Amino acid sequence: MNKIIDLFEVSPIITAVKDDQGLEHALETDCAVVFILYGTVCNIQDIVDRIKAKDKAAIVHVDLIAGLSSKEVAVDFIKQNTHADGIISTKIQLVKRAIDQGLYGGQRTFIIDSIALANTKKQLDTFKPDFMEVMPGAMPKILKEIRSYTDIPLIAGGLLSDKKDIMAAFDAGVDAVSTTKEILWSM
């Protein structure tokens, strides 16, 4: 499997889809990575298959798939029943399991205050996910601070509303941005 950073270099804008309509649009873009933010245990395989049929990387946000638990078996299910390239989760044990299973493991973290920032840094001292999505992504100063702390691939996600926000995130040192805002997918 290629390094995730190679995918981000090819496609620094990540389409994040939250419904079938968004998926349809994402499949027609040049973006090489799709974050799946919706679905159920009944349809996740079909969603992933549609993405893979377009030669795009499919990263499943396991926390948002209805019917999956917050246990490691959720990652096992994704590995055994789909062709997903990886998962993203707020739960470190699921990210670790994904990496152990040969999937990309991305950690989503919400930086809501200085305590959350300190906790994120402590987590990075003990565990290195394949990539980290920092939310909200419209905080260039905080993104720059996290970039100075780690060399793992960083993604800015959440509350990016225009090209200016995306450029500020890249200027802060992120490797990619994820957005559900379809107008930004073609930047």
GROMACS elastic network, one bead per residue, 0.5 to 0.9 nm:
[ bonds ]
;  ai    aj funct       b0    kb
    1     4     6  0.86292   500
    1    85     6  0.87206   500
    1   102     6  0.83781   500
    1   103     6  0.86143   500
    1   104     6  0.89685   500
    2     5     6  0.83304   500
    2     6     6  0.68010   500
    2     7     6  0.77950   500
    3     6     6  0.54763   500
    3     7     6  0.71767   500
    3   104     6  0.87035   500
    3   130     6  0.84869   500
    4     7     6  0.52230   500
    4     8     6  0.65074   500
    4     9     6  0.88239   500
    4   104     6  0.73391   500
    4   130     6  0.71044   500
    4   131     6  0.75866   500
    4   153     6  0.78450   500
    5     9     6  0.61934   500
    5    10     6  0.87212   500
    5   130     6  0.87701   500
    5   131     6  0.83341   500
    5   152     6  0.87511   500
    5   153     6  0.62370   500
    5   175     6  0.75117   500
    5   176     6  0.89572   500
    6     9     6  0.51357   500
    6    10     6  0.64448   500
    6    11     6  0.86081   500
    7    10     6  0.51896   500
    7    11     6  0.59754   500
    7    12     6  0.77643   500
    7    32     6  0.69986   500
    7    33     6  0.72329   500
    7    57     6  0.82333   500
    8    13     6  0.76502   500
    8    14     6  0.81239   500
    8    32     6  0.82775   500
    8    33     6  0.79329   500
    8   153     6  0.84924   500
    8   175     6  0.63645   500
    8   176     6  0.58333   500
    8   177     6  0.89455   500
    9    12     6  0.57905   500
    9   175     6  0.74116   500
    9   176     6  0.79831   500
   10    31     6  0.83811   500
   10    32     6  0.72693   500
   11    14     6  0.68839   500
   11    30     6  0.78714   500
   11    31     6  0.54891   500
   11    32     6  0.54971   500
   11    33     6  0.69265   500
   11   176     6  0.77069   500
   12    31     6  0.79255   500
   12    32     6  0.86470   500
   12    33     6  0.86657   500
   12   155     6  0.88626   500
   12   175     6  0.65514   500
   12   177     6  0.62886   500
   12   178     6  0.84007   500
   13    31     6  0.64017   500
   13    32     6  0.83926   500
   13    33     6  0.79343   500
   13   176     6  0.57902   500
   13   177     6  0.52226   500
   13   178     6  0.60164   500
   13   179     6  0.77060   500
   13   184     6  0.80911   500
   13   185     6  0.63106   500
   13   186     6  0.81753   500
   13   187     6  0.76892   500
   14    31     6  0.62745   500
   14    32     6  0.73468   500
   14    33     6  0.53434   500
   14    34     6  0.58791   500
   14    35     6  0.69823   500
   14   155     6  0.89311   500
   14   176     6  0.69794   500
   14   177     6  0.59257   500
   14   179     6  0.64916   500
   14   180     6  0.87258   500
   14   185     6  0.73224   500
   15    22     6  0.86857   500
   15    23     6  0.86413   500
   15    26     6  0.60984   500
   15    29     6  0.86086   500
   15    31     6  0.66448   500
   15    32     6  0.83736   500
   15    33     6  0.64890   500
   15    35     6  0.61753   500
   15    36     6  0.86030   500
   15   177     6  0.87161   500
   15   178     6  0.59797   500
   15   179     6  0.58288   500
   15   180     6  0.63004   500
   15   181     6  0.82657   500
   15   182     6  0.76654   500
   15   184     6  0.88603   500
   15   185     6  0.62666   500
   16    22     6  0.80802   500
   16    23     6  0.84166   500
   16    26     6  0.80968   500
   16    33     6  0.85703   500
   16    34     6  0.57287   500
   16    36     6  0.60857   500
   16    37     6  0.66756   500
   16   178     6  0.59922   500
   16   179     6  0.52837   500
   16   181     6  0.81123   500
   16   182     6  0.87227   500
   17    20     6  0.77507   500
   17    21     6  0.83610   500
   17    22     6  0.51892   500
   17    23     6  0.55614   500
   17    25     6  0.89969   500
   17    26     6  0.73701   500
   17    34     6  0.71483   500
   17    35     6  0.62323   500
   17    36     6  0.53631   500
   17    37     6  0.56661   500
   17    38     6  0.72168   500
   17   179     6  0.82152   500
   17   180     6  0.57946   500
   17   182     6  0.89721   500
   18    21     6  0.83377   500
   18    22     6  0.64126   500
   18    23     6  0.75752   500
   18    35     6  0.87864   500
   18    36     6  0.66942   500
   18    38     6  0.50691   500
   18    39     6  0.82675   500
   18   180     6  0.71750   500
   19    22     6  0.54074   500
   19    23     6  0.63146   500
   19    24     6  0.88538   500
   19    36     6  0.86950   500
   19    37     6  0.78198   500
   19    38     6  0.62289   500
   19    39     6  0.78694   500
   20    24     6  0.61967   500
   20    25     6  0.87573   500
   20    38     6  0.87714   500
   20    47     6  0.86077   500
   21    24     6  0.51897   500
   21    25     6  0.65411   500
   21    26     6  0.87346   500
   22    25     6  0.51921   500
   22    26     6  0.60705   500
   22    27     6  0.86228   500
   22   180     6  0.77819   500
   22   182     6  0.74532   500
   23    27     6  0.61182   500
   23    28     6  0.88233   500
   23    34     6  0.85717   500
   23    36     6  0.84178   500
   23    47     6  0.82325   500
   23    50     6  0.88885   500
   23    51     6  0.82862   500
   24    27     6  0.53714   500
   24    28     6  0.68727   500
   25    28     6  0.53682   500
   25    29     6  0.67697   500
   25   182     6  0.77020   500
   26    29     6  0.52948   500
   26    30     6  0.82556   500
   26    31     6  0.73943   500
   26    34     6  0.73647   500
   26    51     6  0.87000   500
   26   182     6  0.79481   500
   26   185     6  0.78914   500
   27    30     6  0.81311   500
   27    31     6  0.82744   500
   27    34     6  0.86170   500
   27    50     6  0.80659   500
   27    51     6  0.66054   500
   27    54     6  0.66845   500
   27    56     6  0.82349   500
   28    31     6  0.85353   500
   28    54     6  0.85894   500
   29    32     6  0.82410   500
   29   185     6  0.71940   500
   29   186     6  0.69213   500
   30   185     6  0.84255   500
   30   186     6  0.75383   500
   31    34     6  0.75278   500
   31    56     6  0.76709   500
   31   185     6  0.71916   500
   31   186     6  0.79381   500
   32    54     6  0.89557   500
   32    55     6  0.75224   500
   32    57     6  0.61114   500
   32    58     6  0.88804   500
   33    51     6  0.89390   500
   33    56     6  0.55557   500
   33    58     6  0.62592   500
   33    59     6  0.74692   500
   34    51     6  0.74937   500
   34    56     6  0.69221   500
   34    57     6  0.60918   500
   34    58     6  0.52117   500
   34    59     6  0.61535   500
   34    60     6  0.84309   500
   34   178     6  0.87600   500
   35    57     6  0.84637   500
   35    58     6  0.62815   500
   35    60     6  0.59701   500
   35    61     6  0.68372   500
   35    87     6  0.85914   500
   35    88     6  0.82363   500
   35   178     6  0.78151   500
   35   179     6  0.89739   500
   36    39     6  0.78336   500
   36    44     6  0.88435   500
   36    47     6  0.82061   500
   36    48     6  0.82204   500
   36    58     6  0.70779   500
   36    59     6  0.60884   500
   36    61     6  0.58311   500
   36    62     6  0.86679   500
   36    64     6  0.85566   500
   36    65     6  0.87751   500
   37    60     6  0.68661   500
   37    61     6  0.55052   500
   37    62     6  0.81224   500
   37    63     6  0.85117   500
   37    64     6  0.58510   500
   37    65     6  0.73173   500
   38    44     6  0.82923   500
   38    60     6  0.84886   500
   38    61     6  0.77654   500
   38    62     6  0.89240   500
   38    64     6  0.58030   500
   38    65     6  0.56690   500
   38    66     6  0.77861   500
   39    42     6  0.78677   500
   39    43     6  0.61141   500
   39    44     6  0.55335   500
   39    47     6  0.77839   500
   39    64     6  0.74341   500
   39    65     6  0.51003   500
   39    66     6  0.62768   500
   40    43     6  0.54009   500
   40    44     6  0.57079   500
   40    64     6  0.84742   500
   40    65     6  0.50079   500
   40    67     6  0.59666   500
   40    68     6  0.77501   500
   41    44     6  0.56765   500
   41    45     6  0.78292   500
   41    65     6  0.67533   500
   41    66     6  0.63523   500
   41    67     6  0.55549   500
   41    68     6  0.66564   500
   41    77     6  0.87820   500
   41    78     6  0.89868   500
   42    45     6  0.75224   500
   42    46     6  0.85449   500
   42    66     6  0.88438   500
   42    67     6  0.84026   500
   43    46     6  0.53540   500
   43    47     6  0.63746   500
   43    48     6  0.87929   500
   44    47     6  0.50449   500
   44    48     6  0.61262   500
   44    49     6  0.84737   500
   44    60     6  0.85152   500
   44    65     6  0.77364   500
   44    78     6  0.83701   500
   44    81     6  0.87782   500
   44    82     6  0.74492   500
   45    48     6  0.52206   500
   45    49     6  0.60510   500
   45    50     6  0.86705   500
   45    78     6  0.81608   500
   45    81     6  0.65073   500
   45    83     6  0.75201   500
   45    84     6  0.83666   500
   46    50     6  0.62003   500
   46    51     6  0.87350   500
   46    82     6  0.81584   500
   47    50     6  0.53017   500
   47    51     6  0.65377   500
   47    52     6  0.88030   500
   47    58     6  0.89387   500
   48    51     6  0.51634   500
   48    52     6  0.61186   500
   48    53     6  0.85406   500
   48    57     6  0.88826   500
   48    58     6  0.60613   500
   48    59     6  0.84100   500
   48    60     6  0.81871   500
   48    82     6  0.65701   500
   48    83     6  0.65193   500
   48    84     6  0.60233   500
   49    52     6  0.50317   500
   49    53     6  0.59818   500
   49    54     6  0.87905   500
   49    58     6  0.87218   500
   49    82     6  0.73931   500
   49    83     6  0.68169   500
   49    84     6  0.81665   500
   50    53     6  0.51543   500
   50    54     6  0.68287   500
   51    54     6  0.54248   500
   51    55     6  0.68089   500
   51    56     6  0.56743   500
   51    57     6  0.71341   500
   51    58     6  0.62638   500
   51    84     6  0.89973   500
   52    56     6  0.53485   500
   52    57     6  0.65673   500
   52    58     6  0.67822   500
   52    83     6  0.74755   500
   52    84     6  0.79357   500
   53    56     6  0.75127   500
   54    57     6  0.89654   500
   57    84     6  0.73566   500
   57    85     6  0.59323   500
   57    86     6  0.82696   500
   58    83     6  0.80026   500
   58    84     6  0.51177   500
   58    85     6  0.54048   500
   58    86     6  0.67631   500
   58    87     6  0.83552   500
   59    62     6  0.89741   500
   59    84     6  0.60884   500
   59    85     6  0.57793   500
   59    88     6  0.66657   500
   59   104     6  0.78935   500
   59   105     6  0.88752   500
   59   106     6  0.87300   500
   60    63     6  0.86820   500
   60    64     6  0.84744   500
   60    65     6  0.81307   500
   60    78     6  0.80953   500
   60    84     6  0.69084   500
   60    85     6  0.81796   500
   60    86     6  0.63369   500
   60    88     6  0.60902   500
   60    89     6  0.85994   500
   61    64     6  0.57251   500
   61    65     6  0.69726   500
   61    86     6  0.87301   500
   61    87     6  0.55491   500
   61    89     6  0.57928   500
   61    90     6  0.89880   500
   61   106     6  0.89609   500
   62    65     6  0.53882   500
   62    66     6  0.86722   500
   62    68     6  0.71235   500
   62    69     6  0.84850   500
   62    70     6  0.81039   500
   62    74     6  0.71022   500
   62    75     6  0.73888   500
   62    78     6  0.82722   500
   62    87     6  0.63128   500
   62    88     6  0.63944   500
   62    89     6  0.60447   500
   62    94     6  0.84870   500
   63    66     6  0.81762   500
   63    68     6  0.75160   500
   63    69     6  0.78060   500
   63    70     6  0.68449   500
   63    88     6  0.79190   500
   63    89     6  0.58508   500
   63    90     6  0.74023   500
   63    91     6  0.82328   500
   64    68     6  0.82456   500
   64    89     6  0.87154   500
   65    68     6  0.59313   500
   65    69     6  0.87545   500
   66    69     6  0.83939   500
   68    71     6  0.81670   500
   68    73     6  0.83974   500
   68    74     6  0.55033   500
   68    75     6  0.88670   500
   68    77     6  0.84743   500
   69    72     6  0.81054   500
   69    73     6  0.76302   500
   69    74     6  0.59093   500
   70    73     6  0.81670   500
   70    74     6  0.67656   500
   70    91     6  0.76619   500
   70    94     6  0.75980   500
   71    74     6  0.58670   500
   71    75     6  0.79234   500
   71    93     6  0.80342   500
   71    94     6  0.70257   500
   72    75     6  0.54756   500
   72    76     6  0.66671   500
   72    77     6  0.88731   500
   72    93     6  0.68985   500
   72    94     6  0.53957   500
   72    95     6  0.88450   500
   72    96     6  0.89454   500
   72    97     6  0.62989   500
   72    98     6  0.84655   500
   73    77     6  0.60718   500
   73    78     6  0.86542   500
   73    94     6  0.86372   500
   73    97     6  0.88600   500
   74    77     6  0.50628   500
   74    78     6  0.64313   500
   74    79     6  0.87282   500
   74    94     6  0.78885   500
   75    78     6  0.50861   500
   75    79     6  0.61531   500
   75    80     6  0.85650   500
   75    87     6  0.76019   500
   75    94     6  0.64835   500
   75    95     6  0.83868   500
   75    97     6  0.67192   500
   75    98     6  0.60361   500
   75   101     6  0.82577   500
   76    79     6  0.50494   500
   76    80     6  0.59909   500
   76    81     6  0.83189   500
   76    97     6  0.80838   500
   76    98     6  0.79186   500
   76   101     6  0.76944   500
   77    80     6  0.52134   500
   77    81     6  0.57224   500
   77    82     6  0.78813   500
   78    81     6  0.54186   500
   78    82     6  0.54576   500
   78    83     6  0.78118   500
   78    84     6  0.69115   500
   78    86     6  0.85623   500
   78    87     6  0.82891   500
   79    82     6  0.59494   500
   79    83     6  0.69857   500
   79    84     6  0.69414   500
   79    85     6  0.85745   500
   79    86     6  0.83626   500
   79    98     6  0.81311   500
   79   101     6  0.73457   500
   79   102     6  0.86769   500
   79   103     6  0.76004   500
   80    83     6  0.80686   500
   81    84     6  0.88044   500
   82    85     6  0.89393   500
   83    86     6  0.89398   500
   84    87     6  0.77043   500
   84   103     6  0.78867   500
   85   102     6  0.87458   500
   85   103     6  0.56889   500
   85   104     6  0.61902   500
   86    98     6  0.68888   500
   86    99     6  0.83596   500
   86   102     6  0.83367   500
   86   105     6  0.58183   500
   86   106     6  0.76616   500
   87    94     6  0.83617   500
   87    95     6  0.71004   500
   87    98     6  0.67095   500
   87   103     6  0.71035   500
   87   104     6  0.62011   500
   87   105     6  0.54040   500
   87   106     6  0.61492   500
   87   107     6  0.85830   500
   88    91     6  0.86890   500
   88    94     6  0.83549   500
   88    95     6  0.68007   500
   88    98     6  0.88811   500
   88   104     6  0.81670   500
   88   105     6  0.59964   500
   88   107     6  0.56062   500
   88   108     6  0.64548   500
   88   131     6  0.88939   500
   88   132     6  0.86288   500
   88   133     6  0.84493   500
   89    92     6  0.72378   500
   89    94     6  0.67215   500
   89    95     6  0.63648   500
   89   105     6  0.80362   500
   89   106     6  0.64549   500
   89   107     6  0.52760   500
   89   108     6  0.55522   500
   89   109     6  0.85067   500
   90    94     6  0.82405   500
   90    95     6  0.81184   500
   90   106     6  0.85124   500
   90   107     6  0.55881   500
   90   109     6  0.60643   500
   90   110     6  0.85454   500
   91    94     6  0.55489   500
   91    95     6  0.66046   500
   91    96     6  0.89145   500
   91   107     6  0.72455   500
   91   108     6  0.81428   500
   92    95     6  0.50296   500
   92    96     6  0.61154   500
   92    97     6  0.85281   500
   92   106     6  0.89504   500
   92   107     6  0.67954   500
   92   123     6  0.88699   500
   92   127     6  0.83988   500
   92   129     6  0.84314   500
   93    96     6  0.51062   500
   93    97     6  0.61438   500
   93    98     6  0.86742   500
   94    98     6  0.61914   500
   94    99     6  0.87469   500
   94   105     6  0.80177   500
   94   107     6  0.89560   500
   95    98     6  0.51176   500
   95    99     6  0.64161   500
   95   100     6  0.86830   500
   95   104     6  0.81524   500
   95   106     6  0.60861   500
   95   107     6  0.63606   500
   95   129     6  0.68513   500
   95   130     6  0.86882   500
   96    99     6  0.52310   500
   96   100     6  0.61933   500
   96   101     6  0.86263   500
   96   105     6  0.67647   500
   96   127     6  0.84692   500
   96   128     6  0.89992   500
   96   129     6  0.73557   500
   97   101     6  0.61020   500
   97   102     6  0.87255   500
   97   103     6  0.85557   500
   97   105     6  0.79684   500
   98   101     6  0.50015   500
   98   102     6  0.63665   500
   98   104     6  0.63580   500
   98   105     6  0.52979   500
   98   106     6  0.86832   500
   99   102     6  0.51462   500
   99   103     6  0.51886   500
   99   104     6  0.58066   500
   99   105     6  0.53332   500
   99   106     6  0.89630   500
   99   129     6  0.79234   500
   99   130     6  0.77841   500
  100   103     6  0.74097   500
  100   105     6  0.89750   500
  101   104     6  0.88047   500
  102   105     6  0.87607   500
  104   129     6  0.83653   500
  104   130     6  0.61076   500
  104   131     6  0.81308   500
  105   129     6  0.58165   500
  105   130     6  0.53379   500
  105   131     6  0.68710   500
  105   132     6  0.87455   500
  106   129     6  0.57109   500
  106   130     6  0.56664   500
  106   132     6  0.54227   500
  106   133     6  0.70616   500
  107   129     6  0.62726   500
  107   130     6  0.80378   500
  107   131     6  0.64825   500
  107   133     6  0.61292   500
  107   134     6  0.84881   500
  108   131     6  0.87071   500
  108   132     6  0.57898   500
  108   134     6  0.61146   500
  108   135     6  0.73641   500
  109   116     6  0.85327   500
  109   120     6  0.73561   500
  109   132     6  0.72441   500
  109   133     6  0.62047   500
  109   134     6  0.52298   500
  109   135     6  0.60907   500
  109   136     6  0.88059   500
  110   113     6  0.89037   500
  110   116     6  0.72282   500
  110   117     6  0.84693   500
  110   120     6  0.88115   500
  110   133     6  0.85104   500
  110   134     6  0.61030   500
  110   136     6  0.66095   500
  111   114     6  0.76560   500
  111   115     6  0.83733   500
  111   116     6  0.52785   500
  111   117     6  0.56245   500
  111   120     6  0.80486   500
  111   134     6  0.70224   500
  111   135     6  0.61396   500
  111   136     6  0.69351   500
  111   142     6  0.83817   500
  112   115     6  0.80604   500
  112   116     6  0.61067   500
  112   117     6  0.76794   500
  112   135     6  0.84002   500
  112   136     6  0.81925   500
  113   116     6  0.53836   500
  113   117     6  0.64370   500
  113   118     6  0.88381   500
  114   118     6  0.61494   500
  114   119     6  0.85593   500
  115   118     6  0.50858   500
  115   119     6  0.60992   500
  115   120     6  0.85518   500
  116   119     6  0.50306   500
  116   120     6  0.60972   500
  116   121     6  0.86695   500
  117   120     6  0.51209   500
  117   121     6  0.63829   500
  117   122     6  0.87702   500
  117   142     6  0.83070   500
  117   146     6  0.83175   500
  118   121     6  0.51658   500
  118   122     6  0.63005   500
  118   123     6  0.87167   500
  119   123     6  0.61515   500
  119   124     6  0.86141   500
  120   123     6  0.50801   500
  120   124     6  0.62545   500
  120   125     6  0.87526   500
  120   146     6  0.87062   500
  121   124     6  0.50695   500
  121   125     6  0.63963   500
  121   146     6  0.76559   500
  121   149     6  0.74070   500
  121   150     6  0.85577   500
  122   125     6  0.50892   500
  122   126     6  0.68021   500
  122   127     6  0.87886   500
  123   126     6  0.53562   500
  123   127     6  0.58745   500
  123   128     6  0.80340   500
  124   127     6  0.51368   500
  124   128     6  0.56722   500
  124   129     6  0.81408   500
  124   149     6  0.86644   500
  124   150     6  0.75568   500
  125   128     6  0.76004   500
  128   131     6  0.78928   500
  128   132     6  0.88039   500
  128   152     6  0.72703   500
  129   132     6  0.66374   500
  129   152     6  0.75330   500
  129   153     6  0.89259   500
  130   152     6  0.67851   500
  130   153     6  0.70732   500
  131   152     6  0.58257   500
  131   154     6  0.58384   500
  131   155     6  0.74078   500
  132   152     6  0.72994   500
  132   153     6  0.64685   500
  132   154     6  0.50867   500
  132   155     6  0.60786   500
  132   156     6  0.85820   500
  133   136     6  0.89938   500
  133   137     6  0.83805   500
  133   153     6  0.86586   500
  133   154     6  0.59360   500
  133   156     6  0.57561   500
  133   157     6  0.63010   500
  133   177     6  0.84014   500
  133   178     6  0.82414   500
  134   137     6  0.60071   500
  134   143     6  0.75710   500
  134   146     6  0.89718   500
  134   154     6  0.71826   500
  134   155     6  0.60872   500
  134   156     6  0.51573   500
  134   157     6  0.60226   500
  134   158     6  0.81959   500
  135   138     6  0.78754   500
  135   139     6  0.84629   500
  135   155     6  0.86561   500
  135   156     6  0.63203   500
  135   157     6  0.51773   500
  135   158     6  0.54516   500
  135   159     6  0.80812   500
  136   139     6  0.66918   500
  136   156     6  0.70151   500
  136   157     6  0.57197   500
  136   159     6  0.58503   500
  136   160     6  0.79019   500
  137   140     6  0.74589   500
  137   142     6  0.89763   500
  137   143     6  0.75241   500
  137   155     6  0.78620   500
  137   158     6  0.51524   500
  137   159     6  0.62455   500
  137   160     6  0.62231   500
  137   165     6  0.81980   500
  137   166     6  0.84661   500
  137   169     6  0.69199   500
  137   177     6  0.77754   500
  137   178     6  0.86342   500
  138   143     6  0.85829   500
  138   156     6  0.74681   500
  138   157     6  0.77266   500
  138   158     6  0.70725   500
  138   159     6  0.58486   500
  138   160     6  0.55498   500
  138   161     6  0.83653   500
  138   165     6  0.60070   500
  138   166     6  0.79337   500
  138   168     6  0.79007   500
  138   169     6  0.69138   500
  139   142     6  0.55336   500
  139   143     6  0.61572   500
  139   144     6  0.86701   500
  139   156     6  0.86680   500
  139   165     6  0.86715   500
  139   168     6  0.84206   500
  139   169     6  0.74600   500
  139   172     6  0.88996   500
  140   144     6  0.60114   500
  140   145     6  0.85659   500
  140   165     6  0.84743   500
  140   168     6  0.59829   500
  140   169     6  0.54593   500
  140   170     6  0.85134   500
  140   171     6  0.77867   500
  140   172     6  0.53916   500
  140   173     6  0.86611   500
  141   144     6  0.52010   500
  141   145     6  0.63573   500
  141   146     6  0.88566   500
  141   172     6  0.70208   500
  142   146     6  0.62392   500
  142   147     6  0.85091   500
  142   172     6  0.84095   500
  143   146     6  0.51691   500
  143   147     6  0.60568   500
  143   148     6  0.86251   500
  143   154     6  0.84774   500
  143   156     6  0.76390   500
  143   169     6  0.70692   500
  143   172     6  0.58432   500
  143   173     6  0.71188   500
  143   174     6  0.71068   500
  144   148     6  0.61852   500
  144   149     6  0.86870   500
  144   169     6  0.83845   500
  144   171     6  0.83309   500
  144   173     6  0.60384   500
  144   174     6  0.79693   500
  145   148     6  0.51767   500
  145   149     6  0.64521   500
  145   172     6  0.83936   500
  146   149     6  0.50076   500
  146   150     6  0.63764   500
  146   154     6  0.85899   500
  146   173     6  0.89963   500
  147   150     6  0.54202   500
  147   151     6  0.66231   500
  147   152     6  0.82681   500
  147   153     6  0.88006   500
  147   154     6  0.74118   500
  147   172     6  0.75594   500
  147   173     6  0.60510   500
  147   174     6  0.70649   500
  148   151     6  0.76847   500
  148   173     6  0.85689   500
  150   153     6  0.84695   500
  150   154     6  0.88546   500
  151   154     6  0.81750   500
  153   174     6  0.71964   500
  153   175     6  0.58428   500
  153   176     6  0.80541   500
  154   173     6  0.79639   500
  154   175     6  0.53855   500
  154   176     6  0.66549   500
  154   177     6  0.83539   500
  155   169     6  0.87433   500
  155   174     6  0.56531   500
  155   175     6  0.59287   500
  155   177     6  0.50121   500
  155   178     6  0.66997   500
  156   160     6  0.82984   500
  156   166     6  0.83675   500
  156   169     6  0.65589   500
  156   170     6  0.85587   500
  156   174     6  0.65292   500
  156   175     6  0.82568   500
  156   176     6  0.65608   500
  156   178     6  0.62926   500
  156   179     6  0.86340   500
  157   160     6  0.68545   500
  157   176     6  0.88087   500
  157   177     6  0.57319   500
  157   179     6  0.60396   500
  158   161     6  0.85893   500
  158   177     6  0.88601   500
  158   178     6  0.74123   500
  158   179     6  0.65319   500
  158   180     6  0.83248   500
  159   165     6  0.85743   500
  159   179     6  0.82014   500
  160   163     6  0.82239   500
  160   164     6  0.86640   500
  160   165     6  0.54810   500
  160   166     6  0.64657   500
  160   169     6  0.89097   500
  160   177     6  0.85720   500
  160   178     6  0.85634   500
  160   179     6  0.69615   500
  160   181     6  0.80741   500
  160   184     6  0.89263   500
  161   164     6  0.81364   500
  161   165     6  0.63853   500
  161   166     6  0.80409   500
  161   179     6  0.87590   500
  161   181     6  0.73789   500
  161   184     6  0.81058   500
  162   165     6  0.54505   500
  162   166     6  0.65881   500
  162   167     6  0.88488   500
  162   181     6  0.88774   500
  162   183     6  0.85611   500
  162   184     6  0.68907   500
  163   166     6  0.50527   500
  163   167     6  0.60657   500
  163   168     6  0.85098   500
  163   184     6  0.71690   500
  163   187     6  0.76458   500
  164   167     6  0.51712   500
  164   168     6  0.61200   500
  164   169     6  0.86463   500
  165   168     6  0.51331   500
  165   169     6  0.62678   500
  165   170     6  0.87946   500
  166   169     6  0.51180   500
  166   170     6  0.63479   500
  166   171     6  0.85905   500
  166   177     6  0.70172   500
  166   184     6  0.87153   500
  167   170     6  0.50939   500
  167   171     6  0.60150   500
  167   172     6  0.85244   500
  168   172     6  0.61411   500
  168   173     6  0.88330   500
  169   172     6  0.50394   500
  169   173     6  0.66817   500
  169   174     6  0.60311   500
  169   175     6  0.88333   500
  169   176     6  0.84522   500
  169   177     6  0.76302   500
  170   173     6  0.51617   500
  170   174     6  0.50872   500
  170   175     6  0.68247   500
  170   176     6  0.73218   500
  170   177     6  0.80634   500
  171   174     6  0.74705   500
  174   177     6  0.74172   500
  178   181     6  0.89196   500
  178   185     6  0.89121   500
  179   182     6  0.74922   500
  179   184     6  0.74093   500
  179   185     6  0.75937   500
  180   183     6  0.88417   500
  180   184     6  0.83526   500
  180   185     6  0.83297   500
  181   184     6  0.57534   500
  181   185     6  0.71469   500
  182   185     6  0.52766   500
  182   186     6  0.78673   500
  183   186     6  0.67012   500
  183   187     6  0.81197   500
  184   187     6  0.56101   500
